[in-house]
Structures are given as C-alpha cells and as structure tokens.
Amino acid sequence: MKIRVLGPLSADVNGMSIVPTAGKPRQILALLALYPGRVMPVPTLMEEIWGTELPQSALTTLQTYILQLRRRLGTAMGPGAPGAAKDVLATRHGGYLLQIPADAVDVHEYERLVTEGQQAFENGEDERAARTYRKALDLWQGPALVDVRVGPVLEIEAMRLEESRLVTRERRIDADLRLGRHAEVTAELMDLIARHPEHEGLHSQAMVALYRSGRQATALDVYHRLRRRLVDELGVEPSPQLQRLHQAMLAVDPQLDVASGPRRTSTFDLYAA
C-alpha cells in the first residue's frame, strides 16, 4: 500500500485506488493514514466526522464507513488474500488502525527527510542539507489533503503540515544562502513574502538575498514595507534581530557578505542578541 496526503489524497494497493468518493469515509482514511500502526480512538473519528453534534446513529454509521473501506481494500488485495483486509484495517479495543509500515505514507518519508536535513544543517553540511530539504519538499503535490473535507481533527493536522512545509522551505533557503546561492533564491523569496506579508524570517532572507545580489535599495524597501505593515496593522515594531539587520545594511556590514555564516544559525538569527 502507498498513501499520499501531501496534496490530493491517494491510496493504492496493487495499482488500484482504494480512496472512496464519499466525503466521510475519505476523512476516516486520511486520519488513519496519518497515524499508521496506531489505534485511532472511536471518539476521535467521530469528532472528525461530526464535530460535537453526534447523530444517534454515529457508532453504527462509523462502522458502516469502516466496512466500506475494508471492501475497497479487499477488492484491491484480491481473492487470494481472504481476511487480509481486516488485518490491514484492523479493529482494536476502542478504535481502529491501519497496520502498514510508516514509510508507506508520504508524510512520514517527508518527516524523516526533514530530520535528516536538519542534522546536516546543524553539522555545517550545507550542500547535503539543501539537497535533503529539497527532496522532502518535492514530495508535496499541493496543499495537504487538498481534496478532503476536513473536520476539527484533520484541520489541525493540515495546519501543522503546512506550517512544517513553510519552516522546511525556510531552512532550505538558509542552506542555499550559506552556499552563496542568493541570486537563485531571490525570486522565490519575493513570492514568499508576498504570500506571507508579516513573516519576519522570510523577509530577513529576502533582504540578505537582495543585498548580496547588489540590490541594497530593494532590500531596504522590503524592510520598510514590512515595518509599515507591522506598525499600521499590529501596532508593533519589527523584532530586534530584523532592526539590527536593517542597521547592518545601512552600515554596509562586511558580515552580510559572508556566504557561510555561523553554524546552527538561520539567516533570521544572524543579528540575534
């Protein structure tokens, strides 16, 4: 079995999709897939499907959805595997679980690569870090669970995954900046700060990339636009790190030209106290 949640939901067994068309069974499959080998309690599954307003038939209906998923699984596994669908989508006291290896689900391969990339980054292996982070990000085919109607449980999971994706992208850009690839990441960063107009870390990276590309005025303009937004909309000044980065650019600080900065350090922390 191979399951993807980093984008549209897909689950294939022997080349055959087992993803149901109905919304609620899709939610159940997605939630079970996020925690392979772990029991998902019945109350959690019910909360995902119905929220706090449970119908009287909730338990019976949930069991029906599990049966539908098992039928699709059994069809894909073929007649030579009697009873195997119940072994894969198993019932346990108080819940259900998918008994499949963690690496059968793309999100767990993604998280493994992110951990590997972070270790390389902290060890100063910038090339390996950038390459590993890029492999992790390449697993994404769109927003997490983009074609699944999410309830309260999956909504939190999708938000967590999207935040992780952004952090991983930021770390990959840090590795690229330490390798002197400022020209290559400038366009990407300008798109990111447009999508995340209050994200100071991304703005600091954009400022450094622009500055190292000989575009000091544009780098300073990025700072001033962010400051105006923070002051006008939130009533706060940029963080001390970002203010020190701004002052360093005004002073043409030679440290800004160093491609490989301090190890275990992000661009945003370049001027941390």
Sequence and secondary structure as in RCSB ss.txt:
>XXXX:A:sequence
MKIRVLGPLSADVNGMSIVPTAGKPRQILALLALYPGRVMPVPTLMEEIWGTELPQSALTTLQTYILQLRRRLGT
AMGPGAPGAAKDVLATRHGGYLLQIPADAVDVHEYERLVTEGQQAFENGEDERAARTYRKALDLWQGPALVDVRV
GPVLEIEAMRLEESRLVTRERRIDADLRLGRHAEVTAELMDLIARHPEHEGLHSQAMVALYRSGRQATALDVYHR
LRRRLVDELGVEPSPQLQRLHQAMLAVDPQLDVASGPRRTSTFDLYAA
>XXXX:A:secstr
 EEE SSS EEEETTEE   SSHHHHHHHHHHHHSTTS EEHHHHHHHHHTT   TTHHHHHHHHHHHHHHHHHH
HH TTSTTHHHHHEEEETTEEEE S GGGBHHHHHHHHHHHHHHHHHTT HHHHHHHHHHHHHT  SSTTTTS  
 HHHHHHHHHHHHHHHHHHHHHHHHHHHTT HHHHHHHHHHHHHHSTT HHHHHHHHHHHHHTT HHHHHHHHHH
HHHHIIIIIS    HHHHHHHHHHHTT GGGG SS STT  GGGGG  
